[in-house]
Amino acid sequence: MKNGHFVVLEGIDGSGTTTQVARLAARLRAENLQVRSTREPSDGPVGALLRQILTGRVVVGDGRPPGWVTMALLFAADRMDHGESEIEPFIASGGVVVSDRYDASSLAYQSASSEKAGRDARESIAWIRALNSFARRPDLVIVLDLPADVAAQRRATRGDPAQLYEVSELQRTLAQFYRDLASHMPSDPVVVIDGTGTVEEVHARVWACAERLFL
């Protein structure tokens, strides 16, 4: 049985992770590999709750979203459920899982939120890493690096209401965090690529990174 692989795409909102996950999964299937594309928040029960929070359909008592600690805990719970129910079994069967976001998103989004709340981001990052210490490690993390203003223009063209973290100031902070992701996740294979250009141009860069796993 072939060894399975776990590939994660990361980036700020509007960077194209969802599109590139679909393209990468299709390319791998064309190589006759068994592939499952997935996402976080997942489609599981905790993931469904998170999506309601992100779109403002679930709030706490005073009408605001839950704080960063609660969100970090929920994302970690969703991740463990996601891993146990979907990621681990498929990889164990020799398949390839390609995920739109993983724990790097928790490090980026919740640490930035904690800093906004007056906490030391370094302490928050250490805590979030510990919280996710039992999550399966990816074989490759590809970050799509895109300027925050370009990503904002892309989000605007979708016409959807802004979600919880889709605030320009926060997205600029997140973009810089993702550029430095390797320093926050030194044990993981992180590659930052240029996320500008056409879908096919970005896919070519993604594939140039990912194909090394399957040669």
C-alpha positions as CSV (number, residue, x, y, z in Angstrom):
1,M,0.0,0.0,0.0
2,K,1.3,3.4,-0.9
3,N,1.9,6.0,1.8
4,G,-0.8,8.6,2.0
5,H,0.0,12.3,2.0
6,F,-1.5,15.4,3.6
7,V,-1.2,18.8,1.8
8,V,-2.6,22.0,3.2
9,L,-3.1,25.4,1.4
10,E,-3.2,28.5,3.5
11,G,-3.6,32.3,3.0
12,I,-5.6,35.3,3.9
13,D,-9.3,35.5,2.9
14,G,-9.5,36.0,-0.8
15,S,-6.1,34.6,-1.5
16,G,-7.5,31.7,-3.6
17,T,-7.0,28.7,-1.3
18,T,-10.4,27.2,-2.2
19,T,-9.8,27.5,-5.9
20,Q,-6.3,26.1,-5.7
21,V,-7.3,23.2,-3.5
22,A,-9.8,22.2,-6.2
23,R,-7.2,22.6,-9.0
24,L,-4.6,20.6,-7.1
25,A,-7.0,17.8,-6.2
26,A,-8.0,17.6,-9.9
27,R,-4.4,17.5,-11.0
28,L,-3.6,14.7,-8.5
29,R,-6.6,12.7,-9.7
30,A,-5.3,13.0,-13.2
31,E,-2.2,11.4,-11.9
32,N,-4.3,8.4,-10.9
33,L,-4.1,9.1,-7.2
34,Q,-7.0,8.7,-4.7
35,V,-7.7,12.2,-3.5
36,R,-10.0,13.9,-1.0
37,S,-10.3,17.6,-0.8
38,T,-11.6,19.1,2.4
39,R,-11.7,22.3,4.4
40,E,-11.6,24.0,7.8
41,P,-13.9,24.8,9.4
42,S,-15.0,21.3,8.4
43,D,-18.4,20.0,7.5
44,G,-18.6,18.2,10.8
45,P,-20.8,19.4,13.8
46,V,-18.3,21.7,15.3
47,G,-17.3,23.0,11.9
48,A,-20.9,23.8,11.2
49,L,-21.1,25.8,14.4
50,L,-18.0,27.7,13.5
51,R,-19.4,28.6,10.1
52,Q,-22.5,30.1,11.7
53,I,-20.3,32.1,14.0
54,L,-18.1,33.4,11.2
55,T,-21.2,34.6,9.3
56,G,-22.8,36.2,12.3
57,R,-25.6,33.7,12.7
58,V,-24.5,32.7,16.2
59,V,-23.4,35.2,18.8
60,V,-22.9,35.3,22.5
61,G,-25.2,36.9,25.1
62,D,-24.4,40.6,24.3
63,G,-24.7,40.1,20.5
64,R,-20.9,39.8,19.8
65,P,-19.0,36.9,18.4
66,P,-17.2,34.6,20.9
67,G,-13.7,35.8,22.1
68,W,-10.5,34.5,20.6
69,V,-9.9,31.9,23.3
70,T,-13.3,30.3,22.7
71,M,-12.7,30.4,18.9
72,A,-9.3,28.8,19.3
73,L,-10.8,26.0,21.4
74,L,-13.6,25.5,18.9
75,F,-11.3,25.4,15.9
76,A,-9.0,22.9,17.8
77,A,-12.1,20.7,18.6
78,D,-13.2,20.8,15.0
79,R,-9.7,19.9,13.8
80,M,-9.4,16.9,16.0
81,D,-12.9,15.6,14.9
82,H,-12.0,16.4,11.3
83,G,-8.8,14.4,11.6
84,E,-10.3,11.4,13.3
85,S,-13.3,11.1,11.1
86,E,-12.0,12.2,7.7
87,I,-8.3,12.9,7.3
88,E,-6.6,10.0,9.2
89,P,-8.7,7.2,7.7
90,F,-8.2,8.4,4.1
91,I,-4.5,8.8,4.5
92,A,-4.3,5.4,6.2
93,S,-5.8,3.9,3.1
94,G,-3.1,5.4,1.0
95,G,-5.0,8.4,-0.3
96,V,-4.0,12.1,-0.5
97,V,-5.9,14.7,1.5
98,V,-5.8,18.3,0.3
99,S,-7.1,20.7,2.9
100,D,-8.3,24.3,2.5
101,R,-6.7,25.6,5.8
102,Y,-5.5,23.8,8.9
103,D,-3.9,24.8,12.2
104,A,-1.8,27.5,10.6
105,S,-5.1,29.4,10.3
106,S,-5.6,29.1,14.0
107,L,-2.1,30.4,14.7
108,A,-2.6,33.4,12.4
109,Y,-6.2,34.4,13.1
110,Q,-6.5,33.7,16.8
111,S,-3.1,35.2,17.6
112,A,-3.9,38.3,15.7
113,S,-7.2,38.5,17.5
114,S,-5.5,38.0,20.9
115,E,-3.1,40.8,20.2
116,K,-6.0,43.1,19.3
117,A,-7.4,42.1,22.7
118,G,-4.2,43.2,24.4
119,R,-2.5,39.8,24.9
120,D,1.1,39.0,24.0
121,A,0.8,37.3,20.6
122,R,3.9,35.1,21.3
123,E,2.2,33.7,24.4
124,S,-1.0,33.1,22.4
125,I,0.9,31.4,19.6
126,A,2.6,29.0,22.1
127,W,-0.8,28.2,23.7
128,I,-2.5,27.6,20.3
129,R,0.3,25.4,19.2
130,A,0.0,23.3,22.4
131,L,-3.7,23.1,21.9
132,N,-3.2,21.6,18.5
133,S,-0.2,19.4,19.4
134,F,-2.1,16.2,18.8
135,A,-3.3,17.2,15.3
136,R,-1.7,15.3,12.4
137,R,1.2,17.2,10.9
138,P,0.9,18.1,7.1
139,D,3.5,16.7,4.7
140,L,3.4,20.2,3.0
141,V,1.9,23.6,3.8
142,I,1.7,25.9,0.8
143,V,1.0,29.6,1.6
144,L,-0.6,31.7,-1.2
145,D,1.0,35.2,-0.6
146,L,-1.3,37.9,-1.8
147,P,-1.4,41.6,-0.9
148,A,-4.2,42.4,1.4
149,D,-5.7,45.1,-0.9
150,V,-5.8,42.7,-3.8
151,A,-7.5,40.0,-1.7
152,A,-10.0,42.6,-0.5
153,Q,-10.9,43.4,-4.1
154,R,-11.4,39.7,-4.8
155,R,-13.7,39.4,-1.8
156,A,-15.7,42.4,-2.9
157,T,-16.4,40.9,-6.3
158,R,-17.9,37.8,-4.7
159,G,-20.7,40.0,-3.4
160,D,-21.1,38.1,-0.1
161,P,-21.5,39.8,3.3
162,A,-18.2,40.2,5.1
163,Q,-17.4,37.4,7.6
164,L,-16.0,37.8,11.1
165,Y,-12.3,38.2,10.1
166,E,-12.7,40.0,6.8
167,V,-11.5,43.3,8.1
168,S,-8.8,45.1,6.1
169,E,-6.6,46.0,9.0
170,L,-6.7,42.5,10.4
171,Q,-6.1,41.0,6.9
172,R,-2.9,43.1,6.5
173,T,-1.6,41.7,9.8
174,L,-2.5,38.2,8.7
175,A,-0.8,38.6,5.4
176,Q,2.5,39.4,7.1
177,F,2.0,36.5,9.6
178,Y,1.6,34.1,6.7
179,R,4.8,35.4,5.0
180,D,6.6,34.5,8.3
181,L,4.7,31.3,8.9
182,A,7.8,29.1,8.8
183,S,9.2,30.9,11.8
184,H,6.0,30.1,13.7
185,M,5.9,26.5,12.6
186,P,9.5,25.5,12.4
187,S,8.9,21.7,12.4
188,D,6.5,21.8,9.4
189,P,7.5,22.0,5.7
190,V,6.1,25.5,4.8
191,V,6.5,27.0,1.3
192,V,5.3,30.6,0.6
193,I,4.5,31.2,-3.1
194,D,3.3,34.2,-5.1
195,G,-0.5,34.2,-5.1
196,T,-0.9,36.9,-7.8
197,G,-1.7,36.2,-11.4
198,T,-4.2,34.0,-13.1
199,V,-5.7,30.9,-11.6
200,E,-3.5,28.7,-13.9
201,E,-0.3,30.7,-13.1
202,V,-0.9,30.2,-9.4
203,H,-1.7,26.5,-9.9
204,A,1.5,26.0,-11.8
205,R,3.4,27.4,-8.7
206,V,1.4,25.2,-6.4
207,W,2.0,22.1,-8.5
208,A,5.8,22.9,-8.7
209,C,5.8,22.6,-4.9
210,A,3.4,19.6,-4.5
211,E,4.7,17.3,-7.2
212,R,7.9,16.6,-5.3
213,L,5.8,14.5,-2.9
214,F,4.6,12.2,-5.6
215,L,7.7,11.8,-7.9
